[in-house]
Protein backbone atom coordinates (compact mmCIF):
# COMPACT_ATOMS: atom_id res chain seq x y z
CA UNK A 1 0.00 0.00 0.00
CA UNK A 2 1.39 3.38 -0.98
CA UNK A 3 1.67 5.87 1.86
CA UNK A 4 -0.05 9.20 1.41
CA UNK A 5 2.30 12.19 1.10
CA UNK A 6 2.63 14.62 4.02
CA UNK A 7 -0.48 16.76 4.61
CA UNK A 8 -2.51 14.51 2.29
CA UNK A 9 -4.98 13.71 5.07
CA UNK A 10 -5.49 17.43 5.70
CA UNK A 11 -6.09 17.94 2.00
CA UNK A 12 -8.68 15.17 1.94
CA UNK A 13 -10.42 16.64 4.99
CA UNK A 14 -10.45 20.10 3.37
CA UNK A 15 -11.90 18.66 0.17
CA UNK A 16 -14.63 16.90 2.14
CA UNK A 17 -15.49 20.12 3.97
CA UNK A 18 -15.61 22.03 0.68
CA UNK A 19 -17.90 19.47 -0.95
CA UNK A 20 -20.21 19.53 2.06
CA UNK A 21 -20.35 23.34 1.95
CA UNK A 22 -21.13 23.28 -1.78
CA UNK A 23 -23.97 20.84 -1.11
CA UNK A 24 -25.43 23.02 1.66
CA UNK A 25 -25.21 26.13 -0.49
CA UNK A 26 -26.79 24.34 -3.43
CA UNK A 27 -29.70 23.23 -1.22
CA UNK A 28 -29.89 26.61 0.56
CA UNK A 29 -29.47 24.99 3.97
CA UNK A 30 -29.00 27.28 6.97
CA UNK A 31 -29.38 31.06 7.02
CA UNK A 32 -27.66 33.68 4.91
CA UNK A 33 -24.94 34.25 7.53
CA UNK A 34 -23.90 30.61 7.17
CA UNK A 35 -24.01 30.99 3.40
CA UNK A 36 -21.60 33.91 3.62
CA UNK A 37 -19.25 31.98 5.88
CA UNK A 38 -19.38 29.02 3.50
CA UNK A 39 -18.63 31.15 0.44
CA UNK A 40 -15.73 32.80 2.26
CA UNK A 41 -14.28 29.39 3.19
CA UNK A 42 -14.57 28.12 -0.38
CA UNK A 43 -12.93 31.19 -1.87
CA UNK A 44 -10.04 30.92 0.58
CA UNK A 45 -9.74 27.25 -0.35
CA UNK A 46 -9.14 28.24 -3.97
CA UNK A 47 -12.62 28.10 -5.47
CA UNK A 48 -13.30 31.02 -7.80
CA UNK A 49 -16.60 32.92 -7.49
CA UNK A 50 -17.54 31.59 -10.95
CA UNK A 51 -16.87 27.98 -9.89
CA UNK A 52 -18.99 28.46 -6.77
CA UNK A 53 -21.76 29.97 -8.90
CA UNK A 54 -21.75 27.02 -11.29
CA UNK A 55 -21.86 24.54 -8.38
CA UNK A 56 -24.42 26.31 -6.19
CA UNK A 57 -26.34 28.96 -8.14
CA UNK A 58 -24.99 31.79 -5.96
CA UNK A 59 -23.96 34.57 -8.36
CA UNK A 60 -20.58 36.25 -7.68
CA UNK A 61 -22.27 39.51 -6.65
CA UNK A 62 -24.51 37.61 -4.23
CA UNK A 63 -21.47 35.78 -2.83
CA UNK A 64 -19.75 39.09 -2.18
CA UNK A 65 -22.84 40.49 -0.46
CA UNK A 66 -23.36 37.56 1.91
CA UNK A 67 -19.61 37.23 2.66
CA UNK A 68 -19.27 40.88 3.62
CA UNK A 69 -22.66 40.90 5.33
CA UNK A 70 -21.73 37.87 7.47
CA UNK A 71 -18.50 39.58 8.51
CA UNK A 72 -20.52 42.61 9.62
CA UNK A 73 -22.94 40.29 11.45
CA UNK A 74 -20.03 38.67 13.31
CA UNK A 75 -18.83 42.11 14.41
CA UNK A 76 -22.33 42.83 15.78
CA UNK A 77 -22.06 39.70 17.91
CA UNK A 78 -18.61 40.70 19.18
CA UNK A 79 -19.82 44.20 20.01
CA UNK A 80 -22.76 42.84 22.01
CA UNK A 81 -25.69 43.94 19.85
CA UNK A 82 -29.10 43.16 21.34
CA UNK A 83 -30.66 39.76 20.77
CA UNK A 84 -33.55 41.39 18.89
CA UNK A 85 -31.15 42.97 16.40
CA UNK A 86 -29.13 39.76 15.97
CA UNK A 87 -32.25 37.65 15.56
CA UNK A 88 -33.68 40.01 12.95
CA UNK A 89 -30.52 40.18 10.87
CA UNK A 90 -29.78 36.47 11.12
CA UNK A 91 -32.85 35.82 8.97
CA UNK A 92 -32.77 38.75 6.54
CA UNK A 93 -30.93 41.92 5.73
CA UNK A 94 -27.61 40.87 4.18
CA UNK A 95 -27.98 43.81 1.79
CA UNK A 96 -28.45 46.20 4.73
CA UNK A 97 -25.47 44.92 6.73
CA UNK A 98 -23.38 45.01 3.54
CA UNK A 99 -23.88 48.79 3.46
CA UNK A 100 -22.38 49.08 6.97
CA UNK A 101 -19.07 47.48 5.94
CA UNK A 102 -17.03 50.71 6.02
CA UNK A 103 -17.88 51.46 9.65
CA UNK A 104 -15.80 50.22 12.57
CA UNK A 105 -17.09 47.47 14.85
CA UNK A 106 -18.70 49.78 17.41
CA UNK A 107 -20.28 51.97 14.72
CA UNK A 108 -21.66 48.91 12.93
CA UNK A 109 -23.52 47.75 16.04
CA UNK A 110 -25.02 51.19 16.63
CA UNK A 111 -25.94 51.61 12.96
CA UNK A 112 -27.50 48.14 12.76
CA UNK A 113 -29.63 48.94 15.80
CA UNK A 114 -30.72 52.22 14.22
CA UNK A 115 -31.61 50.61 10.87
CA UNK A 116 -33.57 47.90 12.70
CA UNK A 117 -35.48 50.38 14.89
CA UNK A 118 -36.46 52.54 11.90
CA UNK A 119 -37.04 49.57 9.53
CA UNK A 120 -34.71 51.02 6.89
CA UNK A 121 -33.92 49.46 3.53
CA UNK A 122 -30.47 49.04 1.96
CA UNK A 123 -30.44 52.44 0.27
CA UNK A 124 -31.39 54.18 3.50
CA UNK A 125 -28.79 52.11 5.38
CA UNK A 126 -26.13 53.35 2.94
CA UNK A 127 -27.09 56.95 3.73
CA UNK A 128 -26.94 56.21 7.46
CA UNK A 129 -23.49 54.63 7.13
CA UNK A 130 -22.20 57.61 5.18
CA UNK A 131 -23.60 60.05 7.74
CA UNK A 132 -22.00 58.14 10.63
CA UNK A 133 -18.66 57.83 8.84
CA UNK A 134 -18.56 61.54 7.98
CA UNK A 135 -19.63 62.47 11.51
CA UNK A 136 -16.87 60.33 13.05
CA UNK A 137 -14.19 62.51 11.47
CA UNK A 138 -15.02 65.51 13.66
CA UNK A 139 -12.41 66.07 16.34
CA UNK A 140 -15.01 68.09 18.25
CA UNK A 141 -18.72 67.32 17.92
CA UNK A 142 -20.82 69.98 16.16
CA UNK A 143 -22.75 72.17 18.57
CA UNK A 144 -25.95 70.53 19.80
CA UNK A 145 -25.24 67.04 18.41
CA UNK A 146 -24.08 63.96 20.33
CA UNK A 147 -22.11 61.00 19.01
CA UNK A 148 -25.26 58.85 18.84
CA UNK A 149 -25.84 57.51 15.29
CA UNK A 150 -29.29 59.11 15.25
CA UNK A 151 -27.72 62.49 15.89
CA UNK A 152 -25.15 61.81 13.17
CA UNK A 153 -27.97 61.31 10.66
CA UNK A 154 -29.78 64.34 12.07
CA UNK A 155 -26.65 66.46 11.61
CA UNK A 156 -26.36 65.35 7.98
CA UNK A 157 -29.99 66.38 7.42
CA UNK A 158 -29.40 69.70 9.21
CA UNK A 159 -26.35 70.41 7.07
CA UNK A 160 -28.10 69.53 3.79
CA UNK A 161 -31.22 71.50 4.73
CA UNK A 162 -29.15 74.65 5.36
CA UNK A 163 -27.57 74.25 1.92
CA UNK A 164 -30.89 73.87 0.08
CA UNK A 165 -33.15 76.73 -0.98
CA UNK A 166 -35.95 74.51 -2.32
CA UNK A 167 -38.71 74.70 0.31
CA UNK A 168 -40.04 71.18 -0.27
CA UNK A 169 -36.60 69.55 -0.18
CA UNK A 170 -35.66 71.59 2.86
CA UNK A 171 -38.88 70.56 4.63
CA UNK A 172 -38.28 66.87 3.92
CA UNK A 173 -34.75 67.09 5.30
CA UNK A 174 -35.96 68.84 8.44
CA UNK A 175 -38.64 66.18 8.96
CA UNK A 176 -36.07 63.42 8.45
CA UNK A 177 -33.66 65.09 10.86
CA UNK A 178 -36.34 65.35 13.53
CA UNK A 179 -37.19 61.68 12.97
CA UNK A 180 -33.63 60.52 13.65
CA UNK A 181 -32.50 63.09 16.23
CA UNK A 182 -31.71 61.26 19.46
CA UNK A 183 -31.06 64.15 21.85
CA UNK A 184 -33.14 67.22 22.63
CA UNK A 185 -30.30 69.67 21.72
CA UNK A 186 -30.10 68.04 18.29
CA UNK A 187 -33.85 68.47 17.82
CA UNK A 188 -33.55 72.12 18.81
CA UNK A 189 -30.79 72.70 16.25
CA UNK A 190 -33.02 71.33 13.51
CA UNK A 191 -36.15 73.10 14.71
CA UNK A 192 -34.33 76.43 14.38
CA UNK A 193 -34.34 75.87 10.61
CA UNK A 194 -38.13 76.22 10.67
CA UNK A 195 -37.67 79.95 11.27
CA UNK A 196 -34.13 80.52 9.95
CA UNK A 197 -34.20 80.36 6.15
CA UNK A 198 -30.56 81.34 5.62
CA UNK A 199 -28.98 79.28 2.83
CA UNK A 200 -25.33 78.28 3.25
CA UNK A 201 -23.98 77.60 -0.27
CA UNK A 202 -22.61 74.11 -0.79
CA UNK A 203 -19.18 73.87 -2.33
CA UNK A 204 -19.45 71.42 -5.25
CA UNK A 205 -17.28 68.33 -5.09
CA UNK A 206 -14.73 67.99 -7.90
CA UNK A 207 -15.14 65.35 -10.58
CA UNK A 208 -13.37 62.06 -9.99
CA UNK A 209 -10.44 61.52 -12.41
CA UNK A 210 -12.02 58.52 -14.15
CA UNK A 211 -10.56 57.09 -17.34
CA UNK A 212 -11.48 54.07 -19.46
CA UNK A 213 -9.06 52.72 -22.12
CA UNK A 214 -10.74 52.53 -25.52
CA UNK A 215 -8.15 50.85 -27.77
CA UNK A 216 -5.94 47.76 -27.64
CA UNK A 217 -2.85 49.99 -27.91
CA UNK A 218 -3.76 51.47 -24.54
CA UNK A 219 -3.70 48.03 -22.90
CA UNK A 220 0.00 47.11 -22.51
CA UNK A 221 1.15 43.67 -21.49
CA UNK A 222 3.86 42.75 -19.01
CA UNK A 223 6.47 40.30 -20.33
CA UNK A 224 9.16 38.75 -18.09
CA UNK A 225 12.81 39.26 -19.04
CA UNK A 226 15.09 36.20 -19.15
CA UNK A 227 18.29 38.23 -19.20
CA UNK A 228 21.06 39.16 -21.66
CA UNK A 229 22.90 36.65 -23.85
CA UNK A 230 24.73 34.36 -23.33
CA UNK A 231 21.97 32.39 -21.60
CA UNK A 232 21.38 28.70 -20.94
CA UNK A 233 18.25 26.60 -21.47
CA UNK A 234 17.97 26.50 -17.68
CA UNK A 235 17.78 30.30 -17.64
CA UNK A 236 14.91 30.14 -20.11
CA UNK A 237 13.07 27.49 -18.14
CA UNK A 238 13.57 29.35 -14.84
CA UNK A 239 11.30 32.20 -15.90
CA UNK A 240 7.87 31.57 -14.34
CA UNK A 241 4.71 31.46 -16.39
CA UNK A 242 3.06 34.88 -16.29
CA UNK A 243 -0.70 34.76 -15.84
CA UNK A 244 -2.69 37.94 -16.36
CA UNK A 245 -5.45 38.43 -13.80
CA UNK A 246 -8.68 40.33 -14.25
CA UNK A 247 -9.67 43.13 -16.61
CA UNK A 248 -6.57 45.21 -15.78
CA UNK A 249 -4.10 42.41 -16.66
CA UNK A 250 -2.47 42.44 -13.24
CA UNK A 251 0.49 40.08 -12.94
CA UNK A 252 1.58 38.22 -9.81
CA UNK A 253 4.93 36.54 -9.32
CA UNK A 254 6.29 34.39 -6.49
CA UNK A 255 5.51 35.82 -3.08
CA UNK A 256 3.09 38.62 -2.36
CA UNK A 257 4.39 41.10 -4.94
CA UNK A 258 2.30 41.99 -7.97
CA UNK A 259 2.57 44.48 -10.81
CA UNK A 260 -0.01 45.94 -13.14
CA UNK A 261 0.57 47.75 -16.45
CA UNK A 262 -0.35 51.41 -16.79
CA UNK A 263 -0.19 53.51 -19.96
CA UNK A 264 2.40 56.27 -20.02
CA UNK A 265 0.03 59.08 -19.18
CA UNK A 266 1.68 62.25 -17.96
CA UNK A 267 -0.09 62.02 -14.60
CA UNK A 268 1.40 58.57 -14.08
CA UNK A 269 4.88 59.48 -15.32
CA UNK A 270 4.96 62.57 -13.12
CA UNK A 271 3.95 60.75 -9.95
CA UNK A 272 6.74 60.55 -7.38
CA UNK A 273 5.52 57.52 -5.41
CA UNK A 274 2.60 55.90 -7.27
CA UNK A 275 0.78 52.82 -6.00
CA UNK A 276 -2.39 51.09 -7.17
CA UNK A 277 -5.39 50.12 -5.06
CA UNK A 278 -7.94 47.73 -6.55
CA UNK A 279 -11.59 48.02 -5.55
CA UNK A 280 -15.12 48.06 -6.89
CA UNK A 281 -16.57 51.34 -8.13
CA UNK A 282 -19.13 51.42 -5.29
CA UNK A 283 -16.25 52.19 -2.92
CA UNK A 284 -15.64 55.52 -4.65
CA UNK A 285 -17.18 58.67 -3.16
CA UNK A 286 -20.06 60.49 -4.84
CA UNK A 287 -20.93 57.60 -7.13
CA UNK A 288 -24.55 57.34 -8.29
CA UNK A 289 -24.21 54.66 -10.98
CA UNK A 290 -26.10 51.43 -10.37
CA UNK A 291 -23.54 49.33 -12.26
CA UNK A 292 -20.65 48.15 -10.09
CA UNK A 293 -17.38 47.38 -11.87
CA UNK A 294 -13.75 46.87 -10.80
CA UNK A 295 -11.54 49.95 -10.91
CA UNK A 296 -7.88 50.76 -10.30
CA UNK A 297 -7.26 53.78 -8.08
CA UNK A 298 -3.79 55.21 -8.67
CA UNK A 299 -2.45 57.04 -5.61
CA UNK A 300 0.63 59.23 -5.34
CA UNK A 301 1.74 58.69 -1.77
CA UNK A 302 4.10 61.68 -1.99
CA UNK A 303 1.22 64.14 -2.46
CA UNK A 304 -0.16 64.63 1.03
CA UNK A 305 -0.90 68.35 0.99
CA UNK A 306 -4.62 69.16 0.96
CA UNK A 307 -6.34 71.05 -1.83
CA UNK A 308 -10.06 71.46 -2.49
CA UNK A 309 -10.01 70.01 -6.03
CA UNK A 310 -8.60 66.57 -5.23
CA UNK A 311 -9.63 63.33 -3.61
CA UNK A 312 -7.38 61.71 -1.01
CA UNK A 313 -6.86 58.36 0.68
CA UNK A 314 -7.20 58.41 4.47
CA UNK A 315 -7.19 56.02 7.39
CA UNK A 316 -10.78 55.33 8.38
CA UNK A 317 -10.80 53.26 11.58
CA UNK A 318 -7.91 51.10 10.39
CA UNK A 319 -9.06 50.78 6.76
CA UNK A 320 -8.12 52.83 3.71
CA UNK A 321 -10.89 55.10 2.47
CA UNK A 322 -11.26 57.67 -0.33
CA UNK A 323 -12.61 61.12 0.52
CA UNK A 324 -12.96 64.69 -0.70
CA UNK A 325 -12.68 67.44 1.90
CA UNK A 326 -14.30 70.81 1.39
CA UNK A 327 -11.97 72.34 3.99
CA UNK A 328 -8.56 71.25 5.24
CA UNK A 329 -9.17 68.10 7.32
CA UNK A 330 -7.79 67.30 10.72
CA UNK A 331 -7.04 63.69 9.75
CA UNK A 332 -3.68 62.83 8.09
CA UNK A 333 -3.73 62.48 4.31
CA UNK A 334 -1.99 59.35 3.02
CA UNK A 335 -1.86 60.29 -0.66
CA UNK A 336 -3.75 61.95 -3.50
CA UNK A 337 -5.82 60.13 -6.13
CA UNK A 338 -4.25 61.01 -9.48
CA UNK A 339 -6.36 58.82 -11.78
CA UNK A 340 -9.00 56.10 -11.57
CA UNK A 341 -8.96 53.54 -14.37
CA UNK A 342 -12.02 51.65 -15.50
CA UNK A 343 -11.62 48.39 -17.45
CA UNK A 344 -11.77 48.61 -21.21
CA UNK A 345 -15.11 47.53 -22.60
CA UNK A 346 -14.62 44.25 -24.45
CA UNK A 347 -17.62 42.59 -26.08
CA UNK A 348 -15.97 39.21 -26.41
CA UNK A 349 -12.51 38.68 -24.94
CA UNK A 350 -12.06 35.42 -26.88
CA UNK A 351 -12.73 37.19 -30.18
CA UNK A 352 -10.07 39.84 -29.51
CA UNK A 353 -7.44 37.10 -29.22
CA UNK A 354 -7.96 36.11 -32.87
CA UNK A 355 -6.41 38.74 -35.14
CA UNK A 356 -8.29 37.53 -38.24
CA UNK A 357 -11.63 38.01 -36.49
CA UNK A 358 -10.65 41.51 -35.38
CA UNK A 359 -9.62 42.46 -38.92
CA UNK A 360 -12.97 41.37 -40.26
Order of alpha helices (4+ residues) and beta strands (2+ residues): alpha-alpha-alpha-alpha-alpha-alpha-alpha-alpha-alpha-alpha-alpha-beta-alpha-beta-beta-beta-alpha-beta-beta-beta-beta-beta-alpha-alpha
